[in-house]
Amino acid sequence: MLILILGAVFGLLVAYFAVQNTAPVAIILAGYESTVPLYFVVIGSLLIGLLLSWITSLAESLSSFFTIHGKDSAIKEARKEIGELAIRIHELELENTRLRAEAARLPVGEESPEKVETRSRKITTG
């Protein structure tokens, strides 16, 4: 409702301005001459300025949209990598727990079967 009232007030102001500025003005554009009322020139200039500022704002909004979209993609990739790394950490923690339990079962001075097997592979290949 407020916008409707403000629009009506603005329209009345434009109408009053148009009634007060009816003097003819000669406009020459690319060799074509035309005589129009002064308020056409003023309101036309205003509308062209509004159009140009809207186009500039639209270009800036599109630029911001694409920048944000690129950052959203990077965040999505980073979250995916974080999830993969969390799974890998969990797997390594399980392996670490298994190896500690295995080491705790061995008597002091003995080696685990994996260490013996690894050492025997090194000796036979090296």
MOZICOR-V496212 format. One record per backbone hydrogen bond with DSSP energy under -0.5 kcal/mol. NH is the residue of the N-H (numbers start at 1). CO is the residue of the C=O. If there is no record, write none. Layout:
nh co
NH CO
NH CO
This chain:
nh co
5 1
6 2
7 3
8 4
9 5
10 6
11 7
12 8
13 9
14 10
15 11
16 12
17 13
18 14
19 15
20 16
21 17
25 36
27 34
29 27
29 32
32 29
33 31
34 27
36 25
36 34
38 23
39 21
40 37
41 37
42 38
43 39
44 40
45 41
46 42
47 43
48 44
49 45
50 46
51 47
52 48
53 49
54 50
55 51
56 52
57 53
58 54
59 55
60 56
61 57
62 58
63 59
64 60
65 61
66 62
67 63
68 64
69 65
70 66
71 67
72 68
73 69
74 70
75 71
76 72
77 73
78 74
79 75
80 76
81 77
82 78
83 79
84 80
85 81
86 82
87 83
88 84
89 85
90 86
91 87
92 88
93 89
94 90
95 91
96 92
97 93
98 94
99 95
100 96
101 97
102 98
103 99
104 100
105 101
106 102
110 107
116 112
117 113
118 114
119 115
120 116
121 117
122 118
123 119
124 120
125 121
126 122
